[in-house]
Amino acid sequence: MTESRPPTYLEKLRVVRSFLQHQLGQVEAWIADEERKAAERQRGEQTRPPAPDWLLELGLNRDAPPNMVHEGHCHMAAKRSRGISRTDALRWLAEGVPACTHCRPDSELGFLDG
């Protein structure tokens, strides 16, 4: 039978160094991953199209007429809204689609009823 001896202090330190090198590699990979994600977020923010100036709130189904015209920043605009041009906003108001009572796009557009 072979007698085993306990590891020396130097051998223990080498094992610890190996473990720490492995851990350092993991941390560096995590840092690289977070830097990649941050760069992607920044690219996404830079390439995001500008918010529309005017929104048309659509009806509940595709055959329903539009419900309301909003300014682009209006917090009352429903998720089923889409961006429209100033000309389209004026046209929809002229066709009788009501203006939002919170953001008042008709006032901003200079649209006078009737």
PLY file of the C-alpha trace (Angstrom):
ply
format ascii 1.0
element vertex 114
property float x
property float y
property float z
element edge 113
property int vertex1
property int vertex2
end_header
0.00 0.00 0.00
1.26 3.43 -0.89
1.28 6.00 1.77
-0.17 9.31 0.62
1.25 12.47 1.96
-0.73 15.66 2.52
-0.28 18.34 -0.18
2.36 20.91 0.51
1.54 24.57 1.01
2.99 25.35 -2.42
0.73 22.73 -4.08
-2.29 24.19 -2.30
-1.39 27.67 -3.52
-1.10 26.41 -7.10
-4.55 24.85 -6.85
-5.96 28.12 -5.52
-4.22 30.04 -8.35
-5.72 27.69 -10.94
-9.18 28.13 -9.44
-8.82 31.93 -9.35
-7.62 32.02 -12.97
-10.74 30.09 -13.94
-12.92 32.49 -11.94
-11.17 35.50 -13.50
-11.89 34.07 -16.95
-15.58 33.80 -16.05
-15.69 37.37 -14.73
-13.97 38.67 -17.87
-16.52 36.83 -20.01
-19.36 38.37 -17.99
-17.83 41.84 -18.38
-17.46 41.34 -22.15
-21.10 40.19 -22.34
-22.33 43.25 -20.42
-20.21 45.57 -22.59
-21.71 43.96 -25.71
-25.23 44.42 -24.33
-24.54 48.08 -23.48
-23.20 48.69 -27.00
-26.31 47.05 -28.49
-28.58 49.21 -26.32
-26.71 52.34 -27.37
-26.88 51.37 -31.06
-30.61 50.72 -30.66
-31.18 54.12 -29.08
-29.19 55.86 -31.80
-31.01 54.11 -34.65
-34.51 54.35 -33.13
-36.76 56.40 -35.39
-38.04 59.65 -33.88
-41.40 59.59 -32.16
-44.24 60.73 -34.43
-45.65 64.21 -33.95
-49.22 63.00 -34.41
-51.03 59.74 -33.67
-54.20 58.23 -35.03
-55.92 55.94 -32.54
-57.45 53.08 -34.47
-60.74 51.33 -33.73
-61.06 47.97 -31.98
-61.16 46.03 -35.25
-59.75 46.74 -38.67
-63.15 47.75 -40.12
-63.91 50.28 -37.37
-63.20 53.94 -38.08
-60.42 55.70 -36.16
-61.33 56.80 -32.64
-59.21 59.88 -32.02
-56.31 62.08 -33.13
-53.53 62.66 -30.55
-50.25 64.55 -30.29
-47.30 62.17 -30.46
-46.49 62.46 -26.75
-50.05 62.00 -25.44
-50.30 59.58 -22.54
-53.93 58.83 -23.40
-53.15 57.34 -26.82
-54.01 53.64 -26.95
-51.56 50.94 -28.00
-53.46 50.58 -31.22
-52.28 54.00 -32.42
-50.02 54.69 -35.36
-47.96 57.70 -36.33
-49.36 60.04 -38.97
-48.19 63.22 -40.70
-49.47 66.72 -39.94
-51.44 66.68 -43.20
-53.09 63.38 -42.29
-53.91 64.65 -38.79
-55.65 67.69 -40.27
-57.48 65.51 -42.79
-58.76 63.12 -40.11
-59.92 66.03 -37.95
-61.69 67.54 -40.97
-63.37 64.19 -41.63
-64.85 64.26 -38.13
-62.46 62.11 -36.09
-62.46 63.75 -32.66
-59.36 65.35 -31.17
-58.10 64.08 -27.83
-59.37 66.28 -25.00
-56.13 65.81 -23.05
-53.45 66.80 -25.57
-55.67 68.97 -27.82
-54.00 68.32 -31.21
-56.63 70.48 -32.91
-55.34 73.54 -31.06
-51.72 72.67 -31.82
-52.58 72.17 -35.49
-54.61 75.38 -35.67
-57.68 73.41 -36.71
-60.90 75.35 -36.21
-64.13 73.36 -36.17
-66.60 74.18 -38.91
0 1
1 2
2 3
3 4
4 5
5 6
6 7
7 8
8 9
9 10
10 11
11 12
12 13
13 14
14 15
15 16
16 17
17 18
18 19
19 20
20 21
21 22
22 23
23 24
24 25
25 26
26 27
27 28
28 29
29 30
30 31
31 32
32 33
33 34
34 35
35 36
36 37
37 38
38 39
39 40
40 41
41 42
42 43
43 44
44 45
45 46
46 47
47 48
48 49
49 50
50 51
51 52
52 53
53 54
54 55
55 56
56 57
57 58
58 59
59 60
60 61
61 62
62 63
63 64
64 65
65 66
66 67
67 68
68 69
69 70
70 71
71 72
72 73
73 74
74 75
75 76
76 77
77 78
78 79
79 80
80 81
81 82
82 83
83 84
84 85
85 86
86 87
87 88
88 89
89 90
90 91
91 92
92 93
93 94
94 95
95 96
96 97
97 98
98 99
99 100
100 101
101 102
102 103
103 104
104 105
105 106
106 107
107 108
108 109
109 110
110 111
111 112
112 113
